[in-house]
Amino acid sequence: AQSVAQPEDQVNVAEGNPLTVKCTYSVSGNPYLFWYVQYPNRGLQFLLKYITGDNLVKGSYGFEAEFNKSQTSFHLKKPSALVSDSALYFCAVRGYGNKLVFGAGTILRVKS
Amino acid sequence: DVKVTQSSRYLVKRTGEKVFLECVQDMDHENMFWYRQDPGLGLRLIYFSYDVKMKEKGDIPEGYSVSREKKERFSLILESASTNQTSMYLCASSFRGQGYTFGSGTRLTVV
């Protein structure tokens, strides 16, 4: 069965510093991986996805993610964090029937 | 852009009531999904549908049913609402698993 782990409940970073939100996955076959962001009392917004190709995927709002097959990881990164990046971030893997399996989420807090 | 619209942002219902949550998408997507979101548990799949009148149970279908009579509309039904169904409910649609668009969510409180 497919699964996703986000090992950190919360990540704290100072504005202007690089940020990383970690994600590891378990899936049979080639993974389709996604990152979403959620602001308070809102739905999920798509950030980026990996299906095939380059291991470094660029997405919305300056975010990128690095796919590492040997470590089964898909960490979300940004070179310089903004206070407005503070939100809840979800990693997901596509499973049977095109359904997404989500991690528990990581709260990102960026302090000025 | 694909738009997924959930009919209510906030709902308060009484225990035992039958509750309908409506979701409409405007881009002819085959796949539609209902998730519930609870703190610390992430998003859990309740039901999904890969075409009109087709439905499959997700991970936590107990206490829920769904209806998909038209391609653009996917309804979640709580047959007899209970307090443990108080949650954020998120609808999503996708085209062949390539992209997923979520609605803004419905925060349901059962009292």
Boltz contact constraints between the chains, C-beta under 6 A:
constraints:
  - contact:
      token1: [A, 42]
      token2: [B, 104]
      max_distance: 6.0
  - contact:
      token1: [A, 43]
      token2: [B, 90]
      max_distance: 6.0
  - contact:
      token1: [A, 43]
      token2: [B, 102]
      max_distance: 6.0
  - contact:
      token1: [A, 43]
      token2: [B, 103]
      max_distance: 6.0
  - contact:
      token1: [A, 43]
      token2: [B, 104]
      max_distance: 6.0
  - contact:
      token1: [A, 43]
      token2: [B, 105]
      max_distance: 6.0
  - contact:
      token1: [A, 44]
      token2: [B, 102]
      max_distance: 6.0
  - contact:
      token1: [A, 94]
      token2: [B, 97]
      max_distance: 6.0
  - contact:
      token1: [A, 98]
      token2: [B, 31]
      max_distance: 6.0
  - contact:
      token1: [A, 98]
      token2: [B, 94]
      max_distance: 6.0
  - contact:
      token1: [A, 98]
      token2: [B, 97]
      max_distance: 6.0
  - contact:
      token1: [A, 99]
      token2: [B, 45]
      max_distance: 6.0
  - contact:
      token1: [A, 99]
      token2: [B, 48]
      max_distance: 6.0
  - contact:
      token1: [A, 102]
      token2: [B, 42]
      max_distance: 6.0
  - contact:
      token1: [A, 102]
      token2: [B, 43]
      max_distance: 6.0
  - contact:
      token1: [A, 103]
      token2: [B, 42]
      max_distance: 6.0
  - contact:
      token1: [A, 104]
      token2: [B, 42]
      max_distance: 6.0
  - contact:
      token1: [A, 105]
      token2: [B, 42]
      max_distance: 6.0
